[in-house]
Amino acid sequence: MSKKAKGPFVVLNVAVLTVSDTRTRENDTSGDVIQERLETAGHKVVSRVILKDDVEILRGQLRAWVADKNVDAIISTGGTGLTKRDVTPEAFEPLFTKAIPGFGELFRWLSYEEIGTSTIESRALAGVAGDTLVFCLPGSTGACRTGMDKIILPQLNSTTGPCNLTEMLPRIRHDPAPKLE
């Protein structure tokens, strides 16, 4: 379990993306879970969009949000499965400047406790794109609850210890890159 560190809570601006050919705002229960969890935790949802499973459309949206200095983090749901239509990893991974492989590993480990070996069908992933945190969750509402409650929200909470991603954001944004030889 996480230890609590001292320090104030930092409100983050988060964009939420649902990747689906069939969902609408009226039936996007996964997007609803993500938004509700973020707002209950004290963060601000600055944009929420539903886009179809198309690599170029998804990349365009990701690029726009990464370029927007008002967006600290992006959370997507959907498109992480194994069908031909599932293209979220293919759309997002090339834009990551740093992958966060532990996110997918931890998500599948936690998910295993809930759905058993079916968790291998998930390609949940996370990374840093430019200076923006990006999390890609599966499309199921249960998977979104697991990812939000057990991984993302604790890491977006600046009071979570011994460390969290929120306290790393200033360094992600301003530390100079080391020179490679």
Residue pairs with C-beta under 8 A, 6 or more apart in sequence:
2 154
2 160
2 161
2 162
3 161
3 162
4 159
4 160
4 161
5 159
5 160
5 161
5 162
5 163
5 164
6 159
7 158
7 159
7 167
8 158
8 159
9 42
9 157
9 158
9 159
10 158
10 166
11 42
11 43
11 44
12 43
12 44
12 72
12 73
12 156
12 166
13 43
13 44
13 46
13 70
13 71
13 72
13 73
14 38
14 43
14 44
14 45
14 46
14 71
14 72
14 73
14 74
14 75
14 156
15 45
15 46
15 47
15 48
15 49
15 65
15 68
15 71
15 73
15 74
15 75
16 31
16 34
16 35
16 38
16 45
16 47
16 48
16 49
16 74
16 75
16 76
16 77
17 48
17 49
17 50
17 51
17 58
17 61
17 62
17 74
17 75
17 76
17 77
18 28
18 30
18 31
18 48
18 49
18 50
18 51
18 76
18 77
18 78
18 139
19 51
19 52
19 53
19 58
19 76
19 77
19 78
19 79
19 87
19 88
19 139
20 28
20 50
20 51
20 52
20 53
20 78
20 79
20 139
21 52
21 53
21 85
23 30
23 31
23 50
23 78
24 50
25 31
25 50
28 50
29 141
30 77
30 78
30 137
30 139
30 140
30 141
30 143
30 144
31 48
31 50
31 77
33 141
33 144
33 145
33 148
34 75
34 77
34 137
34 144
34 148
35 45
35 48
37 145
37 148
37 149
37 153
38 44
38 45
38 75
38 148
38 153
39 45
41 153
41 156
41 157
43 156
46 70
46 71
47 65
47 71
49 61
51 57
51 58
51 61
53 78
53 79
53 85
53 86
53 87
53 88
54 87
55 87
55 90
55 91
56 91
58 79
58 87
58 88
58 91
58 92
59 91
59 92
59 94
59 95
62 74
62 91
62 92
62 95
62 129
62 134
63 95
65 71
65 74
65 132
66 74
66 95
66 129
66 130
66 131
66 132
67 130
71 132
72 132
72 133
72 169
73 132
73 133
73 134
73 135
73 156
74 129
74 132
74 133
74 134
74 135
75 134
75 135
75 137
75 148
75 152
76 88
76 92
76 134
76 135
76 136
76 137
77 136
77 137
77 138
77 139
77 143
77 144
78 88
78 137
78 138
78 139
79 85
79 86
79 87
79 88
79 89
79 91
79 136
79 139
80 86
80 88
80 89
80 122
80 123
80 124
80 125
80 136
80 137
80 138
80 139
81 121
81 122
81 123
81 138
81 139
82 121
82 123
86 123
88 123
88 136
89 123
89 125
89 136
92 125
92 127
92 129
92 134
92 136
93 99
93 125
93 127
95 129
96 127
96 128
96 129
96 134
97 127
97 128
97 129
97 130
98 127
98 128
99 125
99 126
99 127
100 125
100 126
100 127
100 128
101 125
103 124
103 125
103 126
103 135
103 151
104 122
104 123
104 124
104 125
104 126
106 151
107 122
107 124
107 137
107 143
107 146
107 147
107 151
108 119
108 120
108 122
108 124
110 146
110 150
110 151
111 119
111 122
111 143
111 146
112 119
114 142
114 146
115 142
122 138
122 143
123 136
124 136
124 137
124 138
124 143
124 147
125 136
126 133
126 134
126 135
126 136
127 134
128 134
128 172
131 169
131 172
131 173
133 156
133 165
133 169
133 172
135 147
135 152
137 143
137 144
137 147
137 148
138 144
138 147
154 160
154 164
155 164
155 165
155 166
156 164
156 165
156 166
157 164
157 166
158 164
158 166
158 167
